[in-house]
Amino acid sequence: MATFPNNILGILLFCACVMVIGLIQALIVLYGFGRPFLLNDQIQMSENQAYYKRRILEVIMRVPI
């Protein structure tokens, strides 16, 4: 049976790193949608960029938080 480690600093630092990486990914997505020329051609020509933006952010933020 697994036991909880006595030193939890490593676990806390790992969790913090995962959350920070997720937030950085979200900032990159927001930056990309702020400058449409950086986006995929399909998304650039789409009338519903807000849907793509929300969906990509949902996928990114589902994991770290």
N, CA, C and O atoms as CSV, one atom per row, in Angstrom:
chain,resi,resn,atom,element,x,y,z
A,1,MET,N,N,0.845,-1.174,0.000
A,1,MET,CA,C,0.000,0.000,0.000
A,1,MET,C,C,0.896,1.244,0.000
A,1,MET,O,O,1.936,1.264,0.658
A,2,ALA,N,N,0.501,2.243,-0.715
A,2,ALA,CA,C,1.283,3.476,-0.806
A,2,ALA,C,C,1.105,4.310,0.459
A,2,ALA,O,O,0.040,4.317,1.076
A,3,THR,N,N,2.161,5.001,0.822
A,3,THR,CA,C,2.097,5.893,1.975
A,3,THR,C,C,2.367,7.316,1.523
A,3,THR,O,O,3.027,7.542,0.508
A,4,PHE,N,N,1.862,8.258,2.271
A,4,PHE,CA,C,2.071,9.667,1.945
A,4,PHE,C,C,3.477,10.053,2.369
A,4,PHE,O,O,3.884,9.751,3.491
A,5,PRO,N,N,4.234,10.720,1.489
A,5,PRO,CA,C,5.620,11.063,1.843
A,5,PRO,C,C,5.683,12.090,2.970
A,5,PRO,O,O,4.783,12.914,3.135
A,6,ASN,N,N,6.761,12.020,3.734
A,6,ASN,CA,C,6.950,12.969,4.832
A,6,ASN,C,C,7.259,14.368,4.316
A,6,ASN,O,O,6.833,15.359,4.909
A,7,ASN,N,N,7.991,14.452,3.223
A,7,ASN,CA,C,8.367,15.740,2.656
A,7,ASN,C,C,7.474,16.012,1.438
A,7,ASN,O,O,7.626,15.373,0.396
A,8,ILE,N,N,6.557,16.949,1.575
A,8,ILE,CA,C,5.605,17.206,0.494
A,8,ILE,C,C,6.029,18.360,-0.410
A,8,ILE,O,O,5.296,18.722,-1.331
A,9,LEU,N,N,7.196,18.938,-0.160
A,9,LEU,CA,C,7.645,20.071,-0.970
A,9,LEU,C,C,7.769,19.690,-2.446
A,9,LEU,O,O,7.387,20.472,-3.316
A,10,GLY,N,N,8.287,18.521,-2.732
A,10,GLY,CA,C,8.435,18.076,-4.117
A,10,GLY,C,C,7.102,17.965,-4.828
A,10,GLY,O,O,6.976,18.366,-5.985
A,11,ILE,N,N,6.112,17.426,-4.148
A,11,ILE,CA,C,4.775,17.292,-4.733
A,11,ILE,C,C,4.172,18.667,-4.980
A,11,ILE,O,O,3.581,18.906,-6.034
A,12,LEU,N,N,4.315,19.566,-4.025
A,12,LEU,CA,C,3.768,20.916,-4.189
A,12,LEU,C,C,4.450,21.665,-5.329
A,12,LEU,O,O,3.782,22.355,-6.100
A,13,LEU,N,N,5.763,21.539,-5.443
A,13,LEU,CA,C,6.485,22.201,-6.529
A,13,LEU,C,C,6.086,21.632,-7.884
A,13,LEU,O,O,5.942,22.378,-8.853
A,14,PHE,N,N,5.907,20.327,-7.958
A,14,PHE,CA,C,5.473,19.708,-9.213
A,14,PHE,C,C,4.095,20.217,-9.612
A,14,PHE,O,O,3.879,20.575,-10.770
A,15,CYS,N,N,3.166,20.253,-8.673
A,15,CYS,CA,C,1.814,20.745,-8.963
A,15,CYS,C,C,1.841,22.207,-9.390
A,15,CYS,O,O,1.123,22.602,-10.308
A,16,ALA,N,N,2.661,23.002,-8.731
A,16,ALA,CA,C,2.772,24.416,-9.098
A,16,ALA,C,C,3.337,24.563,-10.508
A,16,ALA,O,O,2.880,25.410,-11.276
A,17,CYS,N,N,4.319,23.750,-10.847
A,17,CYS,CA,C,4.899,23.814,-12.197
A,17,CYS,C,C,3.873,23.437,-13.258
A,17,CYS,O,O,3.810,24.074,-14.309
A,18,VAL,N,N,3.079,22.425,-12.999
A,18,VAL,CA,C,2.046,22.013,-13.957
A,18,VAL,C,C,1.043,23.134,-14.166
A,18,VAL,O,O,0.642,23.401,-15.298
A,19,MET,N,N,0.632,23.795,-13.089
A,19,MET,CA,C,-0.327,24.895,-13.221
A,19,MET,C,C,0.278,26.081,-13.962
A,19,MET,O,O,-0.396,26.704,-14.782
A,20,VAL,N,N,1.536,26.398,-13.685
A,20,VAL,CA,C,2.188,27.523,-14.363
A,20,VAL,C,C,2.340,27.232,-15.855
A,20,VAL,O,O,2.113,28.116,-16.681
A,21,ILE,N,N,2.718,26.018,-16.203
A,21,ILE,CA,C,2.846,25.660,-17.620
A,21,ILE,C,C,1.495,25.773,-18.318
A,21,ILE,O,O,1.428,26.254,-19.449
A,22,GLY,N,N,0.419,25.338,-17.666
A,22,GLY,CA,C,-0.917,25.478,-18.249
A,22,GLY,C,C,-1.303,26.928,-18.463
A,22,GLY,O,O,-1.894,27.268,-19.488
A,23,LEU,N,N,-0.977,27.782,-17.513
A,23,LEU,CA,C,-1.285,29.204,-17.665
A,23,LEU,C,C,-0.466,29.839,-18.789
A,23,LEU,O,O,-0.968,30.692,-19.520
A,24,ILE,N,N,0.783,29.426,-18.924
A,24,ILE,CA,C,1.609,29.936,-20.023
A,24,ILE,C,C,1.026,29.502,-21.365
A,24,ILE,O,O,0.994,30.291,-22.310
A,25,GLN,N,N,0.567,28.262,-21.457
A,25,GLN,CA,C,-0.067,27.798,-22.691
A,25,GLN,C,C,-1.315,28.611,-22.997
A,25,GLN,O,O,-1.562,28.957,-24.152
A,26,ALA,N,N,-2.101,28.917,-21.975
A,26,ALA,CA,C,-3.306,29.726,-22.178
A,26,ALA,C,C,-2.939,31.124,-22.668
A,26,ALA,O,O,-3.617,31.669,-23.539
A,27,LEU,N,N,-1.879,31.706,-22.122
A,27,LEU,CA,C,-1.437,33.026,-22.582
A,27,LEU,C,C,-0.981,32.986,-24.037
A,27,LEU,O,O,-1.223,33.929,-24.790
A,28,ILE,N,N,-0.328,31.907,-24.433
A,28,ILE,CA,C,0.095,31.769,-25.828
A,28,ILE,C,C,-1.118,31.702,-26.745
A,28,ILE,O,O,-1.113,32.311,-27.815
A,29,VAL,N,N,-2.157,30.972,-26.344
A,29,VAL,CA,C,-3.382,30.893,-27.152
A,29,VAL,C,C,-4.030,32.266,-27.255
A,29,VAL,O,O,-4.432,32.681,-28.342
A,30,LEU,N,N,-4.135,32.971,-26.142
A,30,LEU,CA,C,-4.735,34.307,-26.171
A,30,LEU,C,C,-3.912,35.253,-27.040
A,30,LEU,O,O,-4.476,36.075,-27.762
A,31,TYR,N,N,-2.606,35.147,-26.979
A,31,TYR,CA,C,-1.734,35.975,-27.821
A,31,TYR,C,C,-1.971,35.660,-29.300
A,31,TYR,O,O,-2.055,36.565,-30.129
A,32,GLY,N,N,-2.078,34.382,-29.617
A,32,GLY,CA,C,-2.306,33.974,-31.000
A,32,GLY,C,C,-3.625,34.479,-31.547
A,32,GLY,O,O,-3.687,34.918,-32.695
A,33,PHE,N,N,-4.685,34.427,-30.747
A,33,PHE,CA,C,-5.983,34.908,-31.214
A,33,PHE,C,C,-6.023,36.429,-31.262
A,33,PHE,O,O,-6.870,36.996,-31.953
A,34,GLY,N,N,-5.142,37.091,-30.558
A,34,GLY,CA,C,-5.045,38.545,-30.653
A,34,GLY,C,C,-4.359,38.980,-31.942
A,34,GLY,O,O,-4.519,40.116,-32.389
A,35,ARG,N,N,-3.600,38.071,-32.530
A,35,ARG,CA,C,-2.906,38.324,-33.797
A,35,ARG,C,C,-3.277,37.208,-34.763
A,35,ARG,O,O,-2.561,36.211,-34.855
A,36,PRO,N,N,-4.393,37.358,-35.491
A,36,PRO,CA,C,-4.937,36.263,-36.309
A,36,PRO,C,C,-3.989,35.727,-37.383
A,36,PRO,O,O,-4.151,34.586,-37.816
A,37,PHE,N,N,-3.016,36.505,-37.821
A,37,PHE,CA,C,-2.105,36.004,-38.851
A,37,PHE,C,C,-1.241,34.847,-38.344
A,37,PHE,O,O,-0.624,34.146,-39.145
A,38,LEU,N,N,-1.188,34.640,-37.025
A,38,LEU,CA,C,-0.428,33.531,-36.454
A,38,LEU,C,C,-1.215,32.223,-36.438
A,38,LEU,O,O,-0.644,31.159,-36.202
A,39,LEU,N,N,-2.508,32.297,-36.686
A,39,LEU,CA,C,-3.376,31.133,-36.560
A,39,LEU,C,C,-3.329,30.249,-37.802
A,39,LEU,O,O,-2.857,30.658,-38.862
A,40,ASN,N,N,-3.825,29.044,-37.643
A,40,ASN,CA,C,-4.008,28.103,-38.730
A,40,ASN,C,C,-4.935,28.724,-39.773
A,40,ASN,O,O,-5.826,29.496,-39.420
A,41,ASP,N,N,-4.738,28.399,-41.051
A,41,ASP,CA,C,-5.567,28.967,-42.122
A,41,ASP,C,C,-7.054,28.687,-41.912
A,41,ASP,O,O,-7.896,29.549,-42.165
A,42,GLN,N,N,-7.370,27.481,-41.450
A,42,GLN,CA,C,-8.773,27.121,-41.223
A,42,GLN,C,C,-9.398,28.014,-40.152
A,42,GLN,O,O,-10.541,28.446,-40.298
A,43,ILE,N,N,-8.669,28.290,-39.095
A,43,ILE,CA,C,-9.192,29.137,-38.022
A,43,ILE,C,C,-9.233,30.594,-38.468
A,43,ILE,O,O,-10.150,31.328,-38.101
A,44,GLN,N,N,-8.244,31.019,-39.259
A,44,GLN,CA,C,-8.230,32.401,-39.757
A,44,GLN,C,C,-9.476,32.708,-40.569
A,44,GLN,O,O,-10.056,33.786,-40.438
A,45,MET,N,N,-9.891,31.766,-41.408
A,45,MET,CA,C,-11.022,31.998,-42.307
A,45,MET,C,C,-12.369,31.695,-41.657
A,45,MET,O,O,-13.416,31.978,-42.239
A,46,SER,N,N,-12.350,31.128,-40.471
A,46,SER,CA,C,-13.589,30.761,-39.797
A,46,SER,C,C,-14.343,31.998,-39.319
A,46,SER,O,O,-13.746,32.980,-38.876
A,47,GLU,N,N,-15.664,31.928,-39.418
A,47,GLU,CA,C,-16.501,33.015,-38.915
A,47,GLU,C,C,-16.661,32.937,-37.401
A,47,GLU,O,O,-17.048,33.910,-36.754
A,48,ASN,N,N,-16.361,31.773,-36.853
A,48,ASN,CA,C,-16.603,31.549,-35.431
A,48,ASN,C,C,-15.279,31.319,-34.690
A,48,ASN,O,O,-15.065,30.248,-34.122
A,49,GLN,N,N,-14.404,32.311,-34.694
A,49,GLN,CA,C,-13.119,32.182,-34.009
A,49,GLN,C,C,-13.295,32.096,-32.499
A,49,GLN,O,O,-12.469,31.492,-31.814
A,50,ALA,N,N,-14.349,32.684,-31.978
A,50,ALA,CA,C,-14.588,32.637,-30.530
A,50,ALA,C,C,-14.790,31.201,-30.064
A,50,ALA,O,O,-14.346,30.833,-28.977
A,51,TYR,N,N,-15.468,30.377,-30.889
A,51,TYR,CA,C,-15.665,28.971,-30.535
A,51,TYR,C,C,-14.315,28.249,-30.455
A,51,TYR,O,O,-14.045,27.526,-29.496
A,52,TYR,N,N,-13.474,28.454,-31.474
A,52,TYR,CA,C,-12.165,27.808,-31.478
A,52,TYR,C,C,-11.340,28.254,-30.274
A,52,TYR,O,O,-10.691,27.438,-29.620
A,53,LYS,N,N,-11.371,29.532,-29.992
A,53,LYS,CA,C,-10.611,30.074,-28.861
A,53,LYS,C,C,-11.067,29.437,-27.551
A,53,LYS,O,O,-10.242,28.995,-26.752
A,54,ARG,N,N,-12.379,29.389,-27.332
A,54,ARG,CA,C,-12.918,28.809,-26.103
A,54,ARG,C,C,-12.600,27.317,-26.017
A,54,ARG,O,O,-12.238,26.815,-24.953
A,55,ARG,N,N,-12.737,26.613,-27.139
A,55,ARG,CA,C,-12.505,25.169,-27.136
A,55,ARG,C,C,-11.033,24.845,-26.854
A,55,ARG,O,O,-10.733,23.931,-26.086
A,56,ILE,N,N,-10.122,25.594,-27.472
A,56,ILE,CA,C,-8.692,25.358,-27.236
A,56,ILE,C,C,-8.340,25.655,-25.783
A,56,ILE,O,O,-7.585,24.906,-25.162
A,57,LEU,N,N,-8.880,26.737,-25.238
A,57,LEU,CA,C,-8.606,27.062,-23.832
A,57,LEU,C,C,-9.187,26.008,-22.895
A,57,LEU,O,O,-8.579,25.690,-21.873
A,58,GLU,N,N,-10.363,25.457,-23.234
A,58,GLU,CA,C,-10.943,24.389,-22.407
A,58,GLU,C,C,-10.038,23.168,-22.390
A,58,GLU,O,O,-9.828,22.562,-21.339
A,59,VAL,N,N,-9.501,22.804,-23.548
A,59,VAL,CA,C,-8.628,21.633,-23.622
A,59,VAL,C,C,-7.355,21.862,-22.813
A,59,VAL,O,O,-6.900,20.968,-22.100
A,60,ILE,N,N,-6.781,23.060,-22.923
A,60,ILE,CA,C,-5.544,23.359,-22.193
A,60,ILE,C,C,-5.789,23.391,-20.688
A,60,ILE,O,O,-5.014,22.817,-19.923
A,61,MET,N,N,-6.844,24.046,-20.263
A,61,MET,CA,C,-7.069,24.240,-18.834
A,61,MET,C,C,-7.697,23.026,-18.150
A,61,MET,O,O,-7.773,22.986,-16.922
A,62,ARG,N,N,-8.142,22.047,-18.915
A,62,ARG,CA,C,-8.721,20.847,-18.318
A,62,ARG,C,C,-7.665,20.062,-17.548
A,62,ARG,O,O,-7.975,19.454,-16.523
A,63,VAL,N,N,-6.444,20.066,-18.019
A,63,VAL,CA,C,-5.403,19.243,-17.416
A,63,VAL,C,C,-4.802,19.862,-16.156
A,63,VAL,O,O,-4.815,19.212,-15.111
A,64,PRO,N,N,-4.274,21.094,-16.204
A,64,PRO,CA,C,-3.522,21.552,-15.030
A,64,PRO,C,C,-4.352,22.014,-13.848
A,64,PRO,O,O,-3.860,21.992,-12.720
A,65,ILE,N,N,-5.586,22.429,-14.059
A,65,ILE,CA,C,-6.336,22.988,-12.931
A,65,ILE,C,C,-7.521,22.111,-12.608
A,65,ILE,O,O,-8.278,22.412,-11.685
